[in-house]
Amino acid sequence: MTSQISAQSIRSAQCPAYRIETERLVLRCWQPSDAKALLDAISRSLEHLREWMPWAASEPSSLEDKIALLRSWRAAFDRDDDYVFGIFSPDEREVWGGSGLHKRIGANALEIGYWIRADRINMGLATESSAALTKVAFAVNKVDRVEIHCDPANVRSASVPRKLGFVQEALLRRRGAGTDGAPVDTMIWTVFRAQLNDTPIANARVKAYDVVGCEIRLD
């Protein structure tokens, strides 16, 4: 893994991580200049996304709408309100999906969400990106708990936390909303900081960088 940003030194955790590198991916904070690449990724994946993602019902949106959305995500990132990441090819020319570390589940915890471009599914990219984000959540954000929520009918999505050593804590019946607005069941998968070394996440090769491009210690 070679960063395109020259890091002069490795520093202790500087929250948040704006850029994360794995063996096959770059995850980073969205920029408004990513709007065209994001639109392309969504347009290639509409049928795939509409089955599981309620937000896909309003796609494709305009370039102007996407620019405004990415500006709002960047602003939330800078305010430490929410951390939405793009999943990019190693050269960052293509958007391969999206993910995030979300504060919506309460204090001292973050929730990971993800989607992968249709022609990149079944390659383990959601698993790889989720392992990286979990590692960063514990090392940089210093939370105690990371969760993944998914519809039990979404077999691919549910396989991600299972592979990573998350534990299914609950199946909440009719608590979520499906793409048509109808109630659906929701699985809750959890991993705690104290359990990290007993999971495959501990072996994930990950580098993280702060807003000025300095590498962040993940140990």
C-alpha positions as CSV (number, residue, x, y, z in Angstrom):
1,M,0.0,0.0,0.0
2,T,1.5,3.3,-1.0
3,S,-0.2,6.6,-0.1
4,Q,-0.6,9.3,-2.7
5,I,-0.2,11.7,0.2
6,S,3.3,12.2,1.5
7,A,3.1,11.7,5.2
8,Q,6.1,13.2,7.0
9,S,5.6,11.4,10.3
10,I,3.3,8.9,12.0
11,R,1.3,10.6,14.8
12,S,-0.9,9.4,17.5
13,A,-4.6,9.4,16.8
14,Q,-5.9,12.7,15.2
15,C,-9.6,12.3,14.9
16,P,-11.1,11.8,12.4
17,A,-9.2,9.8,9.7
18,Y,-9.9,11.5,6.4
19,R,-8.2,8.9,4.3
20,I,-7.9,5.1,4.8
21,E,-5.9,2.7,2.6
22,T,-6.4,-1.1,2.5
23,E,-4.8,-3.7,0.3
24,R,-7.2,-3.0,-2.6
25,L,-9.1,0.2,-1.7
26,V,-8.9,3.8,-0.8
27,L,-11.6,5.1,1.5
28,R,-11.8,8.8,2.0
29,C,-14.0,11.7,2.9
30,W,-16.0,12.7,-0.2
31,Q,-15.2,15.9,-2.1
32,P,-17.6,17.8,-4.3
33,S,-15.3,17.0,-7.2
34,D,-16.3,13.3,-6.8
35,A,-19.9,14.0,-7.9
36,K,-19.5,12.8,-11.5
37,A,-17.8,9.6,-10.5
38,L,-20.4,8.9,-7.8
39,L,-23.2,9.5,-10.3
40,D,-21.6,7.0,-12.7
41,A,-21.3,4.4,-9.9
42,I,-24.9,4.8,-8.9
43,S,-26.2,4.7,-12.5
44,R,-24.4,1.4,-13.1
45,S,-26.0,-0.1,-10.0
46,L,-29.6,1.2,-9.9
47,E,-31.3,-2.2,-10.1
48,H,-29.0,-3.6,-7.5
49,L,-29.3,-0.6,-5.1
50,R,-33.0,-0.2,-5.4
51,E,-33.6,-3.7,-3.9
52,W,-32.0,-2.7,-0.6
53,M,-31.3,1.0,-0.3
54,P,-34.3,3.3,0.3
55,W,-32.3,6.4,-0.9
56,A,-31.9,4.7,-4.4
57,A,-35.5,5.3,-5.1
58,S,-34.8,8.9,-5.9
59,E,-31.8,8.1,-8.1
60,P,-30.5,9.1,-10.6
61,S,-30.3,12.6,-9.3
62,S,-28.7,15.6,-11.0
63,L,-25.1,16.6,-10.9
64,E,-26.0,19.7,-9.0
65,D,-27.9,17.7,-6.4
66,K,-24.9,15.4,-6.0
67,I,-22.5,18.3,-5.6
68,A,-24.8,19.7,-2.8
69,L,-25.0,16.3,-1.1
70,L,-21.2,15.8,-1.2
71,R,-20.7,19.3,0.2
72,S,-23.1,18.5,3.1
73,W,-21.2,15.2,3.8
74,R,-17.9,17.0,3.8
75,A,-19.3,19.7,6.2
76,A,-20.6,17.0,8.6
77,F,-17.2,15.3,8.5
78,D,-15.4,18.5,9.3
79,R,-17.8,19.2,12.2
80,D,-17.4,15.6,13.6
81,D,-21.1,15.1,13.2
82,D,-20.9,12.1,10.8
83,Y,-18.3,10.4,8.7
84,V,-19.4,9.4,5.2
85,F,-16.6,7.8,3.1
86,G,-16.3,7.0,-0.6
87,I,-14.9,3.7,-1.6
88,F,-12.5,4.2,-4.4
89,S,-10.2,2.2,-6.7
90,P,-6.5,2.4,-5.7
91,D,-5.9,5.2,-8.3
92,E,-9.1,7.0,-7.1
93,R,-10.4,7.3,-10.7
94,E,-13.5,5.2,-10.0
95,V,-16.0,5.0,-7.2
96,W,-16.5,1.4,-6.2
97,G,-19.0,2.1,-3.4
98,G,-19.8,4.1,-0.3
99,S,-19.5,3.5,3.5
100,G,-19.4,5.4,6.7
101,L,-19.0,5.6,10.4
102,H,-22.3,6.9,11.8
103,K,-23.0,8.3,15.3
104,R,-26.7,7.5,15.1
105,I,-26.6,4.6,17.6
106,G,-25.6,6.7,20.6
107,A,-22.5,7.6,22.7
108,N,-19.2,5.7,22.5
109,A,-20.4,3.7,19.5
110,L,-20.4,3.9,15.7
111,E,-22.5,2.1,13.0
112,I,-21.0,1.1,9.7
113,G,-23.1,1.1,6.6
114,Y,-22.0,0.2,3.1
115,W,-22.9,-0.3,-0.6
116,I,-20.8,-1.6,-3.4
117,R,-21.1,-0.9,-7.2
118,A,-22.9,-3.7,-8.9
119,D,-20.0,-4.8,-11.1
120,R,-17.8,-5.0,-8.0
121,I,-19.9,-7.2,-5.7
122,N,-18.8,-10.7,-4.6
123,M,-15.2,-9.5,-4.4
124,G,-15.0,-9.1,-0.7
125,L,-14.8,-5.3,-0.9
126,A,-17.6,-4.6,1.6
127,T,-15.8,-6.9,4.0
128,E,-12.4,-5.3,3.4
129,S,-13.7,-1.8,3.8
130,S,-15.7,-2.7,6.9
131,A,-12.7,-4.3,8.6
132,A,-10.7,-1.1,7.9
133,L,-13.4,1.2,9.3
134,T,-13.9,-0.9,12.4
135,K,-10.1,-0.8,13.1
136,V,-10.2,3.0,12.6
137,A,-13.3,3.4,14.8
138,F,-11.5,1.8,17.7
139,A,-8.0,3.2,17.2
140,V,-8.9,6.8,16.1
141,N,-12.4,7.5,17.2
142,K,-11.8,5.6,20.4
143,V,-15.3,4.1,20.6
144,D,-16.1,1.0,22.6
145,R,-18.6,-0.6,20.2
146,V,-19.1,-0.9,16.5
147,E,-22.4,-2.1,15.0
148,I,-23.6,-3.2,11.5
149,H,-27.4,-3.2,10.9
150,C,-28.9,-5.0,8.0
151,D,-32.1,-6.7,6.6
152,P,-31.8,-10.4,7.2
153,A,-33.1,-11.0,3.7
154,N,-30.0,-9.3,2.4
155,V,-27.7,-12.3,2.6
156,R,-24.7,-10.6,1.1
157,S,-24.9,-7.8,3.5
158,A,-25.3,-10.1,6.5
159,S,-22.3,-12.1,5.5
160,V,-20.0,-9.2,6.1
161,P,-20.2,-8.9,9.9
162,R,-20.3,-12.6,10.2
163,K,-17.0,-13.0,8.3
164,L,-15.4,-10.3,10.5
165,G,-16.3,-11.8,13.8
166,F,-19.2,-9.5,14.8
167,V,-21.8,-11.2,17.0
168,Q,-25.5,-11.0,16.1
169,E,-27.0,-9.5,19.2
170,A,-30.6,-9.0,18.0
171,L,-33.2,-9.5,15.4
172,L,-35.6,-6.6,15.7
173,R,-38.9,-7.5,14.0
174,R,-40.6,-4.9,11.8
175,R,-38.4,-2.1,13.2
176,G,-36.7,-1.0,9.9
177,A,-38.2,0.4,6.7
178,G,-37.9,-1.3,3.4
179,T,-37.4,0.4,0.1
180,D,-41.2,0.7,-0.3
181,G,-41.6,2.1,3.2
182,A,-43.1,-1.1,4.6
183,P,-41.7,-2.4,7.9
184,V,-38.9,-5.0,7.7
185,D,-36.8,-6.9,10.2
186,T,-33.4,-5.6,11.2
187,M,-30.4,-7.6,12.4
188,I,-27.9,-6.0,14.7
189,W,-24.3,-7.2,14.7
190,T,-21.8,-5.9,17.3
191,V,-18.1,-6.1,18.0
192,F,-16.5,-4.5,21.1
193,R,-13.0,-3.0,21.5
194,A,-12.0,-5.7,24.0
195,Q,-12.9,-8.5,21.4
196,L,-11.0,-7.0,18.5
197,N,-7.8,-9.1,18.8
198,D,-10.0,-12.3,18.6
199,T,-11.4,-11.3,15.2
200,P,-10.1,-11.3,11.6
201,I,-10.3,-7.5,11.8
202,A,-7.1,-7.5,13.9
203,N,-5.1,-8.8,10.9
204,A,-6.4,-6.3,8.4
205,R,-3.7,-4.3,6.7
206,V,-4.8,-0.7,7.1
207,K,-3.2,2.8,7.0
208,A,-5.0,5.9,8.0
209,Y,-4.3,9.6,7.5
210,D,-5.5,12.8,9.1
211,V,-6.8,15.9,7.4
212,V,-3.3,17.2,6.6
213,G,-2.1,13.8,5.3
214,C,-0.1,12.7,8.3
215,E,-0.3,9.0,9.0
216,I,-2.2,8.1,12.2
217,R,-1.0,5.3,14.5
218,L,-3.5,2.5,14.7
219,D,-1.9,0.6,17.6
